[in-house]
Amino acid sequence: MRIGELAELAGTSTRTLRYYESRGLLPARRDGQGHRIYDEGDLRMLRQIRMLRDFGFELEETRPFVDCLRAGHPAGDSCPSSLAVYRRKLAELDGLIGQLADVREQVARQLSAAEAAAREAAGEPAAPRCEMTG
């Protein structure tokens, strides 16, 4: 297939395909007339790259998955190098989730304090406290 057809099937642009080619992620095969030509394997690689990019992987992080497919594996994530990238990405995400949880807690405390100050400034009584007596 030609570049336009591959771009359409992969849901991307021809410009993106040329960029991937320049980065060595997509082969640069040409027919007798100089037109770029691709096959189903190239489409599979593009779908793998796109899925990973949708998950937030940097373009260079997709390389082990592409290499795994090129090595003849049916899935790009079945090679040790691909698994290592998954592990690094999970660790990165876990760190970000922890940071976001900390920030969320700080914002919630700040909101609570700001709401109490706003009520006090408006002359509203403080929220009643419920205490159990025995």
N, C-alpha and C positions, 0 to 999 in steps of 0.2 A: 504494500500500500504506500501511497505517497504521504507527504507531510501533512497536508490539509485533512486527509481522511483520518490519519492517526490522531491528530489534534482533536478532531470532532469526536472520535470514539473514546478518547481519554478525557474529554471534557476540559480541554486546556487550549492554549493558543499555539500557533506555529512559532511565535517569538519565544515562548517558554521552551518549546522543543529544541529550538536552535541553541538556547542558553544551556540546557541540559547536555546537548552535544558538545558545546564548548567546554563544559566542566568534566567531560569524559563519562557521564552517566548514561548517555544514549549513543549507540554506535553511529558512525558517520559513513554509512554505505550509500553508494550511488549507482544508478543504472547507467547504461551506455550513453544516455543523453545528459548525464550530470544531475539528474533529479534524485533527491534523497528517497531512499526506499526503506521500508520497515516491514516487520512481520509480527505475528501474534506474540512472540516472546518479548518484543519491544513494548507492545501494549501491556503485557503483564508487568513488565518493569515499571512502566509509567503509572499503572494503577497502584503498585506497591509504593512508589514515591509519593503519589498523591495522598494515599491513605495516611502515610507517616507524616507528611506535611500538615494534613488536617488535624493530626494528633499533637502538633506543635514541635515536631522534630525539625531541626535545622537541615538544610539541604545536604550538607556534608555528612550528617548522621545517617542519611539514607544509603550511603555508599556500600556499607557491608551487606545490606539487604540486596542491592543490585548485584554485587559481586557473587552473592550466594545463588541468585537466580542464574547468573551467567555460568556458574559452575555446574549447572544442570539440576539443581535442587528444585523440586516442584513448588516449594514455598521459600520466599526470601528470608524468612525468619527462623529457618531450621539449622543455620550454621552457628558455630560458637561465637563468631564475631558479631553476628546479629543479636544473639542472646545477651552478649555483653552490653550492647547499646541499649537494649531494653532495660537491663538492670541499672545502668547509669541514669537513664531517663526516669525510671521509677524513683530512684534515690533523689534526683533533682526535684521531682514532683512532690515527694514526701517533705522535702525541705521547704518548698514553697507553701505547701498546705500548712505546715507548722507556723511559718511566718504569717500567713494570712489569718490563722486562728488567733495568734497573739495580737495582731492589729485589730481584728474584730473585737476582741475582749477590751482592748484599750478604747476603741470607739464607743462600745456599749457603756463603759464606765463614764466616759466623757459625756455622752448623751444623757445618762441618768443624772449626773451632776448639773448639767445645763438645764434640764427640765425642772429640777428642784430649785435652782436659782431663779428660773423664770416664774415659777409658782410663787416663790417668796417675794419677788419683785412686784408681782401683781397683787400681793396681799392675800393670797389664797392660803388656807391652812395646809400644813404639811399633811401628807397622806397618812391616814390613821394606821397605827401599828396594831397588829393583832397579837396579843400575848395570851398564852394559856395560863390559867391560874389553877392551883391545885388545892 
